[in-house]
Amino acid sequence: KVYLTFDCGYENGYTERVLDVLENHDITAVFFMTGHYIDSAGKIILRMKEDGHVIGNHSNKHKNITTLSEEEIKREIKELEDKYTKLTNSNIDPFYRPPEGQFDSKSLAVVKKLGYTTLFWSLAYQDWNHSNSTEFVLKEVSKNIHNGAIILMHTVSEANALALEKVIIDLKQDGYVFGNVYDLLGNI
């Protein structure tokens, strides 16, 4: 089993293609939002929600939370929640991904107190690099895939958008199924 997760900091024109591929394969993914993304790509977020994807909190301004006070961490998370609720009239899903993967014991405790499960990744590559090719994406995923993988991708990458269909097909052919991160809550 593997899990697809996407970090969304800004819209670069590729997210709808990603959503089309996921819809065609009936896969639920997690999309971690920043405040900028909610402010600028509301229509796409509404589609994500309508398509049944999980929407997680990636903080309002994508700050390194290890450098923030407890109150500043709370504000970053709450501001993002408020933007999401205003856009969708619903609560954001209880998953948090710290910007740049930066964390410490204080930030993890604050996030947990706010009702979130921090969800990292176990498979990542420099997919945000706009010069990557689809072949690069396919190679990186195939050489690092493992059972239980939480795959991190960014929606700003054309290579990710173009390679996603083949990634899914290849993984299915190798016997993988795509899970929903809510299934992990009892194991985290």
C-alpha positions as CSV (number, residue, x, y, z in Angstrom):
1,K,0.0,0.0,0.0
2,V,1.2,3.5,-0.8
3,Y,-0.2,7.0,-0.2
4,L,-0.1,10.0,-2.5
5,T,0.4,13.4,-0.9
6,F,0.9,16.8,-2.7
7,D,2.1,20.1,-1.2
8,C,0.4,23.1,-2.7
9,G,2.2,26.4,-2.1
10,Y,1.2,28.2,-5.3
11,E,-0.6,27.2,-8.5
12,N,1.5,26.7,-11.6
13,G,-1.1,25.4,-14.0
14,Y,-0.6,21.6,-13.3
15,T,-2.9,20.8,-10.5
16,E,-6.0,20.2,-12.6
17,R,-4.1,17.6,-14.6
18,V,-3.1,15.9,-11.4
19,L,-6.7,15.9,-10.3
20,D,-7.9,14.5,-13.6
21,V,-5.4,11.6,-13.3
22,L,-6.4,10.8,-9.7
23,E,-10.1,10.9,-10.7
24,N,-9.5,8.5,-13.7
25,H,-7.8,6.1,-11.3
26,D,-10.2,6.6,-8.4
27,I,-7.4,7.5,-6.0
28,T,-7.8,9.7,-3.0
29,A,-4.8,11.9,-2.2
30,V,-3.9,14.5,0.4
31,F,-3.3,18.0,-0.7
32,F,-1.5,20.2,1.9
33,M,-2.5,23.9,1.5
34,T,-0.7,27.1,2.3
35,G,-2.6,30.4,2.7
36,H,-1.4,31.7,-0.6
37,Y,-2.8,28.7,-2.4
38,I,-6.2,29.1,-0.8
39,D,-6.2,32.8,-1.7
40,S,-5.3,32.2,-5.3
41,A,-6.7,28.8,-6.3
42,G,-10.0,28.5,-4.5
43,K,-11.8,27.0,-7.5
44,I,-9.3,24.2,-7.6
45,I,-9.6,23.6,-3.9
46,L,-13.3,23.3,-4.2
47,R,-12.8,20.7,-6.9
48,M,-10.4,18.8,-4.7
49,K,-13.0,18.7,-1.9
50,E,-15.8,17.7,-4.4
51,D,-13.6,14.9,-5.7
52,G,-13.2,13.5,-2.2
53,H,-9.6,14.3,-1.5
54,V,-8.1,15.0,1.9
55,I,-7.1,18.7,2.5
56,G,-4.4,19.2,5.0
57,N,-2.8,22.2,6.7
58,H,0.6,23.3,5.5
59,S,0.5,26.6,7.4
60,N,-0.6,30.0,6.3
61,K,2.7,31.6,5.3
62,H,5.0,28.5,4.9
63,K,7.3,29.5,7.8
64,N,9.8,27.3,9.5
65,I,7.7,26.6,12.6
66,T,10.8,25.7,14.7
67,T,11.7,29.4,14.7
68,L,8.2,30.5,16.0
69,S,6.8,30.9,19.4
70,E,3.9,28.7,20.5
71,E,1.5,31.5,19.8
72,E,2.9,32.2,16.4
73,I,2.6,28.5,15.5
74,K,-1.0,28.5,16.6
75,R,-1.6,31.7,14.5
76,E,-0.1,30.1,11.4
77,I,-2.3,27.0,11.6
78,K,-5.4,28.9,12.7
79,E,-5.2,31.5,9.9
80,L,-5.0,28.7,7.4
81,E,-7.9,26.9,9.0
82,D,-10.0,30.1,8.9
83,K,-9.2,30.7,5.2
84,Y,-10.2,27.1,4.3
85,T,-13.4,27.3,6.3
86,K,-14.4,30.6,4.7
87,L,-13.8,29.1,1.2
88,T,-15.5,25.7,1.7
89,N,-17.9,26.2,4.7
90,S,-16.3,23.1,6.2
91,N,-13.4,22.1,8.5
92,I,-10.0,21.2,7.1
93,D,-8.9,17.6,7.6
94,P,-6.8,16.9,10.7
95,F,-3.5,16.5,9.0
96,Y,-0.6,18.9,9.2
97,R,2.7,18.9,7.2
98,P,5.4,21.3,8.4
99,P,6.9,23.6,5.8
100,E,10.2,22.1,4.5
101,G,9.8,19.3,7.0
102,Q,11.1,21.4,9.8
103,F,10.0,20.4,13.3
104,D,11.1,20.0,16.9
105,S,9.4,18.6,20.0
106,K,7.8,22.0,20.8
107,S,6.2,22.4,17.4
108,L,5.0,18.8,17.2
109,A,3.3,19.2,20.7
110,V,1.6,22.4,19.6
111,V,0.3,20.9,16.4
112,K,-1.0,17.9,18.3
113,K,-2.7,20.1,20.9
114,L,-4.5,21.8,18.0
115,G,-6.0,18.4,17.0
116,Y,-3.7,17.6,14.0
117,T,-1.7,14.5,13.1
118,T,1.6,15.6,11.6
119,L,2.1,13.7,8.4
120,F,5.6,13.6,6.9
121,W,6.7,11.5,4.0
122,S,8.9,8.5,3.3
123,L,9.6,9.1,-0.4
124,A,10.6,12.5,-1.7
125,Y,12.9,13.8,-4.4
126,Q,13.6,17.3,-5.7
127,D,10.3,17.3,-7.6
128,W,9.9,21.0,-7.2
129,N,12.8,21.6,-9.6
130,H,11.2,22.8,-12.8
131,S,14.0,21.4,-15.0
132,N,13.2,17.7,-14.0
133,S,11.9,15.4,-16.7
134,T,9.2,12.8,-16.5
135,E,11.9,10.2,-16.7
136,F,13.5,11.6,-13.6
137,V,10.2,11.4,-11.7
138,L,9.6,7.8,-12.8
139,K,13.2,6.8,-11.9
140,E,13.1,8.4,-8.5
141,V,9.7,6.9,-7.5
142,S,10.6,3.4,-8.7
143,K,14.0,3.3,-7.0
144,N,12.6,4.5,-3.7
145,I,9.2,2.9,-3.5
146,H,8.4,0.7,-0.5
147,N,5.4,-0.8,1.2
148,G,3.7,1.9,3.2
149,A,5.4,4.7,1.3
150,I,4.0,8.2,1.8
151,I,4.9,9.8,-1.5
152,L,5.5,13.6,-1.5
153,M,5.0,15.5,-4.7
154,H,4.5,19.1,-5.5
155,T,1.8,20.4,-7.8
156,V,4.0,23.1,-9.2
157,S,6.0,20.6,-11.3
158,E,5.1,19.9,-14.9
159,A,7.2,16.7,-14.7
160,N,5.1,15.4,-11.8
161,A,1.8,16.2,-13.6
162,L,3.0,14.4,-16.8
163,A,4.5,11.4,-15.0
164,L,1.7,10.8,-12.5
165,E,-0.4,8.5,-14.7
166,K,2.6,6.3,-15.5
167,V,3.7,6.3,-11.8
168,I,0.2,5.0,-10.8
169,I,0.0,2.4,-13.6
170,D,3.5,1.1,-12.8
171,L,2.8,0.9,-9.1
172,K,-0.5,-0.9,-9.7
173,Q,1.3,-3.4,-12.0
174,D,3.9,-4.0,-9.2
175,G,1.0,-4.9,-6.9
176,Y,0.6,-1.7,-4.9
177,V,-2.7,-0.3,-3.9
178,F,-3.4,3.4,-3.0
179,G,-4.6,4.0,0.5
180,N,-6.4,6.8,2.2
181,V,-4.4,8.5,5.0
182,Y,-7.3,8.3,7.4
183,D,-6.5,4.6,7.5
184,L,-3.1,5.5,9.1
185,L,-4.6,7.4,12.1
186,G,-4.7,4.3,14.3
187,N,-1.0,3.6,13.5
188,I,0.4,7.0,14.0
